């Protein structure tokens, strides 16, 4: 029976949880399985490493430390934005998601971390940065 190897394309069902409290943050339940080619940076390292050597229909739970997930929270990714730089229709609240345009035209997601009278603080870290994760994996296809 074949096993997942580096550079394979795999189809996998998964449920991702925060290790701290078990809260589910993402799942493929009731959706098509995730399909990804290993070795191309599409998956976080701990998720990809957890798939290696799994067989079709095998289920496994892997714990992924933040270093192999989305890394630690980086303080330099917090920025102060003056209120007058925001569109008038935006009423910022802590936790609110915003989109910003990079100089090269691509977009990035930001989260409002703090709201003051004259400015807000935005956080460009991945929402799961600083978190240890747990994934329940089930391989359903290997190519």
DALINSUL-V859856 format. One record per residue. N is the residue number from 1. RES is the residue in one letter. SS is DSSP state (H for helix, E for strand, C for the rest). PHI is phi in degrees with one decimal (* if undefined). OMEGA is omega as a letter, one per 30 degrees, with the letter a starting at -180 (NA if undefined). Layout:
# DALINSUL-V859856
N,RES,SS,PHI,OMEGA / N,RES,SS,PHI,OMEGA
This chain:
# DALINSUL-V859856
1,X,C,*,a / 2,X,C,-76.5,l / 3,X,E,-122.5,l / 4,X,C,-65.3,l / 5,X,C,-124.6,l / 6,X,C,-53.8,l / 7,X,C,75.4,l / 8,X,C,-71.3,l / 9,X,E,-97.8,a / 10,X,E,-120.7,l / 11,X,E,-115.0,a / 12,X,E,-142.3,l / 13,X,E,-91.5,a / 14,X,E,-149.1,l / 15,X,E,-134.3,l / 16,X,E,-102.5,a / 17,X,E,-130.5,l / 18,X,E,-77.8,a / 19,X,C,-63.4,a / 20,X,C,-58.0,a / 21,X,C,-131.6,l / 22,X,C,77.1,a / 23,X,C,-67.3,l / 24,X,E,-75.0,l / 25,X,E,-109.3,l / 26,X,E,-164.7,l / 27,X,E,-155.9,l / 28,X,C,-95.9,l / 29,X,C,-54.9,a / 30,X,C,66.5,l / 31,X,C,-135.9,l / 32,X,C,-66.1,l / 33,X,C,-65.4,l / 34,X,E,-69.1,l / 35,X,E,-119.3,a / 36,X,E,-151.2,l / 37,X,E,-92.9,a / 38,X,C,-68.2,l / 39,X,C,85.9,a / 40,X,C,-108.5,l / 41,X,C,77.2,l / 42,X,C,-76.7,a / 43,X,C,-117.3,l / 44,X,C,-65.2,a / 45,X,H,-54.8,a / 46,X,H,-64.9,l / 47,X,H,-67.8,a / 48,X,H,-60.8,l / 49,X,H,-61.8,l / 50,X,H,-65.6,a / 51,X,H,-78.9,a / 52,X,C,-57.7,l / 53,X,C,75.2,l / 54,X,C,-74.5,l / 55,X,E,-104.9,l / 56,X,C,-55.4,l / 57,X,C,69.0,l / 58,X,C,-75.2,l / 59,X,E,-115.3,a / 60,X,E,-156.3,l / 61,X,E,-110.9,l / 62,X,E,-122.3,l / 63,X,E,-95.9,a / 64,X,E,-120.9,l / 65,X,C,-67.1,a / 66,X,H,-52.6,a / 67,X,H,-63.6,l / 68,X,H,-102.9,l / 69,X,C,-115.1,a / 70,X,C,-109.2,l / 71,X,C,76.7,l / 72,X,C,-80.2,l / 73,X,C,-67.6,a / 74,X,C,-102.2,a / 75,X,H,-59.9,a / 76,X,H,-68.8,l / 77,X,H,-91.0,l / 78,X,E,-95.8,a / 79,X,E,-136.8,l / 80,X,E,-88.1,l / 81,X,E,-126.1,l / 82,X,E,-64.7,a / 83,X,H,-57.3,a / 84,X,H,-70.7,l / 85,X,H,-89.5,l / 86,X,C,-90.0,l / 87,X,C,-59.0,a / 88,X,C,-57.2,a / 89,X,C,-76.7,a / 90,X,C,-86.2,l / 91,X,C,-111.5,a / 92,X,C,-65.4,l / 93,X,C,-135.4,l / 94,X,C,-57.9,a / 95,X,C,94.2,a / 96,X,C,-65.4,l / 97,X,E,-89.0,l / 98,X,E,-131.4,l / 99,X,E,-111.8,l / 100,X,E,-125.9,l / 101,X,E,-98.9,l / 102,X,C,-76.5,l / 103,X,C,-55.7,a / 104,X,C,-85.2,l / 105,X,C,94.3,l / 106,X,C,-74.5,a / 107,X,E,-108.9,l / 108,X,E,-137.4,l / 109,X,E,-87.0,l / 110,X,E,-126.6,l / 111,X,E,-126.2,l / 112,X,E,-73.2,a / 113,X,E,-96.8,a / 114,X,E,-157.7,l / 115,X,E,-127.7,l / 116,X,C,-119.2,a / 117,X,C,-60.9,a / 118,X,C,-104.1,a / 119,X,E,-154.6,l / 120,X,E,-126.3,l / 121,X,E,-111.1,l / 122,X,E,-109.4,a / 123,X,E,-119.6,a / 124,X,C,-97.4,l / 125,X,C,-65.7,l / 126,X,C,-60.4,a / 127,X,C,-56.7,a / 128,X,C,-100.1,l / 129,X,C,-60.7,l / 130,X,C,82.3,a / 131,X,C,-112.3,l / 132,X,C,-84.8,a / 133,X,E,-119.5,l / 134,X,E,-129.4,l / 135,X,E,-120.9,l / 136,X,E,-93.1,a / 137,X,E,-117.0,l / 138,X,E,-142.5,l / 139,X,E,-78.6,l / 140,X,E,-116.2,l / 141,X,E,-164.9,l / 142,X,E,-135.7,l / 143,X,C,-125.3,NA
